[in-house]
Amino acid sequence: MKTQAIMAAAFASTLVVASPAIAQDRAGWPDNFTVGTASQGGTYFAYGSGWANFVAESLGVSGGAEITGGPMQNMALVHTGDLKFGLTTMGPARESMDGNSPLAPGMKMDNVCAMFPMYETPFSVTALSSSGITSISDIPDGATIGFGPAGSTSDTYFPRMMETLGVDFKRRNGSWSDLGGQLQDGLIDVVAFAAGIPIPAVSQLEVQTDVNIIGMTDAEAKKVTDAFPVSEFVIPASTYQSLDEPSRVVSMWNFAMVNCDMPESFVYEITKLTMEQNDRMVSIHKAARNSIPENYKKNNVLPWHPGAARWFNENGYTIEKSKIK
């Protein structure tokens, strides 16, 4: 599970060293930290690298983001301590906790703790307008569909959803940016995105070509929510230029996570910083509008880190002792 740290100046994941913040209990704090995100062109990378920058600047600890395969790999890397922080969705988190991760079958990744809620990940389909594909039922038999990086939330769940909806397809993996380019070049027929909105790769596609952003019918949404750990979600029409009206899809919640052995005071300060400055988080990515304390109840999978739980309990959000690692 060796990964490659990306600290490019073109991205907000650039390594940051800031002057120390006001005095805190810093016993055991690391000299630096890295956040596991996902591929470039996706929301995880934009959100995670910007958040790492924010924390580093505010707390005076060197920090940055790392490109990974997404939630499944992040769970494994944080569990083993190869990374101290990561981003995950609740479905892959549950499978990893139960020992059902395809990356390490049988390994129960239980040294991962929740830190704060991020946002919902909608599952949506994008095709070129020139393809004539305007609904899921329009996807032709044998179509090549891009499902994102191998092991990502989309790659884990979207193929199964498509099979449940009766779609016959060929599977393609790659970064969201790469798959967006392949769609534009006619090398694949559809991209099945699962990422916080607006998805950078979709916004870029809209600028370069005409696309259809495809939702689900009532029957399709019911069939998928009955079969998978997702709920119905509506993408507002204002999210993309290509939407004339709201688009009904399904979604899954995301949480920031941390290795459970990280110092309580460090995690407390990071949670406090993130939960008390939502305006700054929204400036990093619009999906952070849902990165608010009230959504802590959306975690029904991971145990809470003591540092994170202390902040929530001090601020009127009850996390029971039985749910704290």
N, C-alpha and C positions, 0 to 999 in steps of 0.2 A: 504493500500500500504506500509505496514511496510516491511522494508528490513533488511537484515543481513549484516553488514560490515565485510569484509574479509580482514584481515591484516596479512596473513601468511608469514612467513619468506621465504618459498619456492618460493614465487612469488614476482614479482617486485612491487606488490601493497603494500608492507610493508610501514607502516607509517614512514614518513621522517620528521625530524626536522633539518633544516640547519641554518647556521649563516646568518644574514641578508645580502641581496645583497646591492649594492650601493644605496644611498639614492634616494627614489622616493616619490611622493605624496602618502602616505599610509592612508589618511583619509578614515575611514569606511571599511578598509580592514578586512576580517575575520581572526580569529586566526588559522583557519584550513579550509580545503575544502575536499570534496569527489566527485569523478567522477563516475557516473552511467555507467556501461559497459554492460556485458551480461554474458553468462555462461562460465565456464572454458573450455578450449579446442578450443575456438573460437578466432577470430582475435580481436574482441572488447576488450576482457579481456586483451590480451597481449598488444595491442596498448594503451588502456586506462590506465592500471596500470603503464606501462613504462612512459607514458606521464605525469601522476600525479607525479611520482618520479622525473622526469626532472624538472617540474615546482617547486616542493617543494624544491629541492636542489638549484635551481637558485634564487628563490625569498625569501627563508627563511621563508616559511609558511608551517605548517604541512599539509601534503596531502596524499591521498591514493585513492584506487579504491574500488568500491563495486560491487559485483555480483548482477545482476538484471535479469529480464526477457527479456531485450533487448530494442530496440528502442521505442516501444509503452509505456512500463513502464517508460523508461527514460524520455520521453516527459511528462508524468503525474507527475513524481517526481520532475522534474525541474520546471514545471509550478506551482506546489504548494509550492515550496521552500524547500521541504524535502531534495532535493539534489540541490546544486548550479550549478553543471556542469553535462553534460551527452553527450552521443554519439547517433546519430540517422541517419536513412536513410530518403530520401526525401518522399518516399511513405507513411510510417507511420507518418511522420511529417505532411504531408498534411491532412491525415485522422484525426489526433488529433487536428490540428488547426481548422478543419471544424466541430468538435464535433462528429466525427464518430468513435472514439476509442472504441473498445469493452470493455475496462477497465472502461470507464466512459461515457457511451452513453449520448450525449446531452451536455457534458461539452466542451466548446471551449477553448482549451489549448493555449491561445494567450499571455501568459507571458513568452514565450520562445524565445530567440534571437539567431541568428547565430553568430558564432565566427570565424571559419576558415574551409576550405575544408579539408577533410581527404583523401578519396580514393573511388574508385568504388567497389561495392559489386557484384561480379559475382554469378549467380545462376547456380550451376553445380551439377551433379548427380554422386555418387560413388557407385559401387557395387563390390563384390568379383569377381575376374576373374573366379573362379570355378563355379559361377552362370550361366555363359554363356550370361549374359546381357551385350551387347556392344552398345546398342542404347536405346533411350527412348521407341521406338516401341517394343523393346524386353521385356519390363517390363510386366510380366504376370498379367492377371486379378486377382484381389484380393491380390496383393502383399502388404506387409507391408512396408510402407515408413516412415522413420524418418525425421521429418521436423524441428527439433530443439526445443528450449524452446517455450512454449505456449506464443503467443503474439509477438514473434520475427519476424524479416523481412521475414525470410524463411517461418515461420508458417502462416504469414498473406497472402503471395502472392504465394508461391510455390504450395500449394494444388490447388488453382484456375488455375494456369498455367497448372498443370497436367490434370485437368479436361478439360481445353481448348484443350489440345493435345490428349484427348480421353483415358487417362489412368484411369483404374479402380483400386482403392487402398484402403487399410486400413491405418488409420492415427496413427502415434506414435509420442509422444513428449518426450523431454528430453534434457539434456545438450549435446553439441557436443561430448565431451569425452565419455559420457555414450552411446550415439547412435553409436559411432565408435566401442565401445566394443561389443555392441549388434550385429552389422553387422559382426564383426569378429567371434563371437560365433554362427552365423547362426540364431539368434533370429529375425532378420528383414532382408528384401531382399535388400533394397536400402536406402541410406541416401541422401536427397536432401539438399545440403549445400547452404547457402547464407552467405558469409563472405569474407573479404579481403584475397587476396592470398599472400603467401601460407597459407592455413588454417592449424593451428597446428595439429588438429585431423586427417586430411588427411595425412600430412607428417608422423605422428606417425603410421598410418595404413600401409603406404608403407613399413616402416621398418619391420613390423611384419608379413605382408602377401602380396599376390599379389592382386592388385585391378585394376578395370577399371574406369577411369575418363571419364565420358560420356558427349559429347557435343550435340549440336542441328544441325539438317539439315537446309538447306536454308528455306524450307517451314515451319519447326517448329519455327525457329527464327522469321520469318515474322509474323506468326500467333500470337506469344506471344507479339512482339513489337507493333502490331496493337491493342492489347487488354489491355496492362498494361503500367504504367509509367516507362518503361525501354528502354534501347537502346542496340544494338548489342555490343558484347565485345569478344575479343580473348584472351584466356589464353595462354601465351607463353609456348612452349614445355619445356623450361628450368625450369618452375615453379615446376614441379614434376618429379620424376624419372619414373613414370608410363606413362608419355606422350611421344610418339614418334614424334608427330607433334602438331602444335597449335590446340587448341580446341575452337570452336566457341560456345558462350553461350550468355546470356543477363546479363545486370548489372544495378544497381541503385546507385546513389551517396550518400555518407555519409558526414555529417558535425558534428563538435563539436558544442555544444550549451551551453547556459548559461541562468540562470534566469535573466530576463531583469532588475531586481532591483539591481543587483550587481554593485559595484562602477565602474565608468568609468575608473579610473586610473588603477585599478586592472586588468580589462579585457584587457585594452590597453597593459599593460606590458606582460600579458600571450600571447596575439596575437603576439606581437613583438618578444618575445622569440621563439615561435613556428615557425613563418614564416621566421625568419632570421637564423635559425639553422637547416636546413633540413637534413644535414649530421647526426646530433645527432638523429633526428627523425627516419631516415632510420636505424640507429643502433638499435633502439627499435623494429621496424618491417619494413620489406621491402615494405609493402603496402604504407608506408609513402613517397615513391618516388613521389606520386601524391599529397602529402600534401604541395602544393606550391601555392603562391599567385595567379598565373594566373588562377587557377581553381575556384576562388571566384564566377565567373559568373554561375557556376553550381547550385547555390542556387536560386531557383525561388519560394520558399515556405515561408521561415522564414524571419521575419524582422531582420535587423542587430542590434546588440548591439552598442550603441554609441562609446564605447571604441574600439571595433574591427573595426568599420567603420572609426574611426579617423586614425588608423594605415594604413589601405588600402588607404585612400584618401591622406595621407601624402606621400605615396610611389608610387603614379602614377596609382592607381587602383580606378576608379571612382564608388562610391556608392552614389546614389542620396538621398537627404534628405527624399524623400517620402518613401524610403525603410529602413529608420532607425527608430527604436522604439522611 
